[in-house]
Amino acid sequence: MQDFAAIDFETANFERSSVCSVGIVVVRNGELVDSFYSLIQPVPNYYCYQCSQVNGLCMEDTEDAPLFPDVWRQIEPLIEGLPLVAHNSTFDERCLKDVFRVYQLDYPDYEFYDTLCASRRCLPRLIDHKLHTVAEACGYHLEHHHHALADAEACAWIAREIL
């Protein structure tokens, strides 16, 4: 796979529509050519302790952040015509579908590929298939795990290696 966009969402709570940050890395001809990161006001707009512990974000971080439709208007032209890639894509795809539903936006039925499933198939001997483990096995050191842009970069690196 030479052309794709790696995507990662972080959520504020256990509702998949509560995306509070997004990272995108665009790959064309096998090269990372663009990236995008934004905080987002989550819907519903509250943070649970467990999610904040994982991603380090809290209400103060996103109180002045744009709403999802405004962020997605910036992302859409970057990813137009590209398949989306995520590590555990069922999570990120569900987030995207749910936040589209909340804002009553027409979902364009993006094509998703999953580096988690691919890593289980291509790298069966790994101790686990968590993002940072798979990234390391593919030659990428993930320093800021659970920062949406860092995770999208790791996913893009993995996808270039095994998809």
C-alpha positions as CSV (number, residue, x, y, z in Angstrom):
1,M,0.0,0.0,0.0
2,Q,1.6,3.2,-1.2
3,D,-1.2,5.8,-0.7
4,F,-3.2,6.1,2.5
5,A,-4.0,8.2,5.5
6,A,-3.2,6.9,9.0
7,I,-5.7,8.1,11.6
8,D,-5.9,8.0,15.3
9,F,-8.6,9.4,17.7
10,E,-8.4,9.9,21.5
11,T,-11.6,10.0,23.4
12,A,-12.7,11.9,26.5
13,N,-14.9,9.2,27.9
14,F,-16.3,5.8,27.0
15,E,-18.7,7.2,24.4
16,R,-17.0,6.7,21.0
17,S,-18.4,10.0,19.8
18,S,-16.4,11.8,22.5
19,V,-13.3,12.3,20.3
20,C,-11.1,14.9,21.9
21,S,-8.1,14.8,19.6
22,V,-7.3,13.5,16.1
23,G,-4.0,12.8,14.4
24,I,-3.7,12.2,10.6
25,V,-0.6,11.2,8.6
26,V,-0.9,11.2,4.8
27,V,1.3,8.8,2.9
28,R,1.7,9.1,-0.9
29,N,4.0,6.9,-2.9
30,G,5.2,5.3,0.3
31,E,6.4,8.7,1.7
32,L,4.9,10.6,4.7
33,V,3.9,13.9,3.0
34,D,1.5,15.6,5.3
35,S,0.2,15.5,8.9
36,F,-2.6,17.1,10.9
37,Y,-3.4,17.3,14.6
38,S,-6.2,19.0,16.5
39,L,-7.9,19.0,19.8
40,I,-11.7,18.7,19.6
41,Q,-14.5,19.6,22.0
42,P,-15.9,16.1,22.8
43,V,-19.5,15.1,22.6
44,P,-20.6,14.4,25.3
45,N,-18.4,17.0,26.8
46,Y,-17.0,15.4,30.0
47,Y,-13.8,13.5,30.8
48,C,-13.6,10.2,32.7
49,Y,-10.6,9.6,34.9
50,Q,-9.5,6.4,33.0
51,C,-9.4,8.1,29.6
52,S,-7.6,11.2,31.0
53,Q,-5.0,8.8,32.5
54,V,-4.4,7.2,29.2
55,N,-4.2,10.2,26.9
56,G,-3.3,13.0,29.3
57,L,-6.2,15.3,28.2
58,C,-8.8,16.9,30.3
59,M,-11.6,19.5,30.1
60,E,-9.2,22.5,30.3
61,D,-7.3,21.2,27.2
62,T,-10.4,21.2,25.0
63,E,-12.7,24.0,26.4
64,D,-11.6,26.3,23.6
65,A,-11.1,23.6,21.0
66,P,-13.1,23.6,17.7
67,L,-16.1,21.3,17.2
68,F,-15.7,18.2,15.2
69,P,-17.4,19.5,12.0
70,D,-14.9,22.4,11.9
71,V,-11.9,20.1,12.3
72,W,-13.2,17.6,9.8
73,R,-13.6,20.3,7.1
74,Q,-9.8,20.7,7.4
75,I,-9.1,17.0,7.3
76,E,-11.4,16.1,4.4
77,P,-9.3,17.6,1.6
78,L,-6.1,15.9,3.0
79,I,-7.6,12.4,2.9
80,E,-9.8,12.7,-0.2
81,G,-9.7,9.5,-2.2
82,L,-7.4,7.7,0.3
83,P,-8.1,4.6,2.3
84,L,-7.8,5.1,6.1
85,V,-5.4,3.0,8.2
86,A,-5.6,2.6,12.0
87,H,-4.2,0.3,14.6
88,N,-7.3,-1.5,15.9
89,S,-9.4,0.2,13.2
90,T,-12.7,-0.9,14.7
91,F,-12.2,1.6,17.5
92,D,-11.3,4.6,15.2
93,E,-13.9,3.7,12.6
94,R,-16.6,3.5,15.3
95,C,-15.4,6.9,16.7
96,L,-15.7,8.4,13.2
97,K,-19.1,7.0,12.5
98,D,-20.5,7.9,15.9
99,V,-19.3,11.5,15.8
100,F,-20.7,11.9,12.2
101,R,-24.0,10.6,13.6
102,V,-24.0,13.0,16.5
103,Y,-23.5,15.9,14.2
104,Q,-25.9,14.5,11.6
105,L,-23.3,14.5,8.9
106,D,-23.4,12.2,5.9
107,Y,-20.8,9.5,6.5
108,P,-18.8,8.9,3.3
109,D,-18.2,5.2,4.0
110,Y,-14.4,5.4,4.3
111,E,-12.4,2.3,3.5
112,F,-10.5,1.2,6.6
113,Y,-7.4,-1.1,7.0
114,D,-6.2,-2.4,10.3
115,T,-2.5,-2.6,11.2
116,L,-3.4,-4.6,14.4
117,C,-4.9,-7.5,12.3
118,A,-2.1,-7.2,9.8
119,S,0.5,-7.4,12.5
120,R,-1.0,-10.5,14.0
121,R,-0.8,-12.1,10.6
122,C,2.7,-10.8,9.6
123,L,4.4,-10.7,12.9
124,P,3.0,-13.7,14.9
125,R,5.9,-14.1,17.2
126,L,5.7,-10.7,18.9
127,I,5.1,-10.7,22.7
128,D,1.9,-8.7,22.0
129,H,0.5,-6.6,19.2
130,K,0.1,-3.3,21.0
131,L,0.9,-0.2,18.9
132,H,4.2,0.5,20.5
133,T,5.3,-3.1,20.3
134,V,4.5,-3.5,16.6
135,A,6.0,-0.1,15.8
136,E,9.3,-1.1,17.5
137,A,9.3,-4.3,15.5
138,C,8.9,-2.3,12.3
139,G,11.8,0.0,13.2
140,Y,9.8,3.0,14.7
141,H,10.3,4.1,18.3
142,L,7.0,5.5,19.6
143,E,7.8,8.1,22.3
144,H,4.4,9.7,23.0
145,H,2.0,6.8,23.0
146,H,-1.7,8.0,23.1
147,H,-0.9,11.3,21.6
148,A,-3.1,11.1,18.5
149,L,-0.5,12.4,16.0
150,A,2.3,10.3,17.5
151,D,0.1,7.2,17.3
152,A,-0.9,8.0,13.7
153,E,2.7,8.4,12.7
154,A,3.5,5.0,14.3
155,C,0.6,3.5,12.4
156,A,1.7,5.0,9.1
157,W,5.2,3.5,9.7
158,I,3.7,0.1,10.4
159,A,1.4,0.2,7.4
160,R,4.3,1.1,5.1
161,E,6.1,-2.0,6.4
162,I,3.4,-4.7,6.5
163,L,0.4,-3.7,4.4
